[in-house]
Each structure stands twice: as structure tokens, then as C-alpha cells.
């Protein structure tokens, strides 16, 4: 395994591990649905029913895994999904799992079309 492949594999494991928790997956799904504008932390807490300390922990783990990013808007912290990281994870999984043969995974999901690197 090359160093780059090992690094990508470690990044994929971190991202998948972060998403393996039901609460974090719910937060990530809501951020993806919200689009690039994201959601304020308070709005995420209200819509998911998360306690502030639990939400803070979940957002920290998602951010450390490279799946979310945050920005300050006035007094609020707004979180958004990192769509580039999400596409990169999907592309890595498609490439790795399909063994470089995109035809194997071509029909995985029409909603999940990811261009693989040549």
C-alpha cells in the first residue's frame, strides 16, 4: 500500500467512524440537506433534539474527520457539510471498492454519481 493510499484509507476510516454514530449521522444529514449555507448550532440542536454538550461533541468529531466546517456569523456559529470532503469520501470508496473498475459500481445509485479519477 502506497503512502498516499494509506493516508486516504485513514481519512476514510475517520470519516466513516464519525458517521457511524446515529446522532452524528443525523447532524450530517441535516447539514447536507441545508446546503452550503449551513445551519446555526442552535437550529441544529432544535431540529435534532440534541443537548448542547452532545451536539458540540458531535460537531467537533465531524469537523475533526473533515466532514463539516464552521464559520461565525454575528453571535452564531454556522456549520455546513464539507461537500468536497463528502465527494472525496464517496469517490475513494467507489475507486477502492470497485478496484479501479467503475463498471462494477456503475449502478450503485443515480443520486450518487461521482466522477472517478482516471
N, C-alpha and C positions, 0 to 999 in steps of 0.2 A: 504494500500500500504506500503510495507516494505521500509526502508531507502534506501536500495540498488536499489530497483525498482524505487523509486523516483529520485535517482541520475541518473540512466540510462535514465529515461524519460527526465530529464532536459538536459542531454547531447545530447539526440536525438533531442530535440526541438532546441537546439542551433545549431546543425549541419544542420538540415533541414531548419532552419531560414536563415543560411548563404547561403545555396544552393538555396533558394527561389528567389534570385535576379538574373536576366538573365546574368548580367556581371560576377558575381561570379561563376555562374554555368558554363559559358563558360571557365573561367580560370581553374576551377577544372577539367572540361572535358579534356582540353588540357594537364593538368598535369598528369591525369590518362593515357592518350594516350602516353605521353612521357616516362612513366615507372619510375622505381626507380632512374634513372639518373637525372630526372627532367629537368627544363629549367631555364636559367638565366632570371632575371627580365626583362632585355632589350628585350630578344627574346619573352617573353610573351606579352610585350607591342606591339611589332611589329606585332605579329600574331593576336592579338585581336583588334588592333587599339585603345587600351586604352591610355588615358593620364596618365603620370607618377603618378600624385597625386591620380587619381581614382584607378589605379592599386595597388598602395601602400595601399590604404584603403581597397580594396577588399582582397588583400593578408593578411592584418592584421586581418580582420574579419574571413577569412577561417582558419588562424593559431590559433586564439583565440578559434574557435569552434573545434579545434583538427583535422582538415581535411588536413592540409598541414604542412610542416616543411621546414626549410631553413638551408642552410649551406653556408659558404663563400668559394669561390674558386678563389684565387687571388683577383682581384678587383671586381669580380662579386658576387652577391648573387644568389644562385641557389635554386629554390623552387621545391618541389616534393610533390605529393599526399602522405598522410599517409595511405597506403593500409591496415594496421591493423585497423585503425580507421574506414575506409570505410567498411571493412568486419564486424567490430563490429556493426556499424550502421545497416547494412543490416540484420545481424543476430538478432539484437534486434527487428527490425521491423517484421521480419519473425516470431520470437517467440511471440512477443506481439500481433501482428495482427492475428496470427493463433491460439492464445490461447493455445500454447503448443501442437498443433495438426499439425505436419508438413505435413500430407497428404492433408490438406486444401490448402496449398500453394505450393505443390509439383510441379505443372506445371507452376509456375509463369514465369520462364524464364530459359531455359537451360544454358544461359550465366551467370546466377546469382546464381549458385549453392553455397549454404552456408551451412556448417555443423552446425546444431543446437546443443547446449549443451543438454545432456540427462536430 
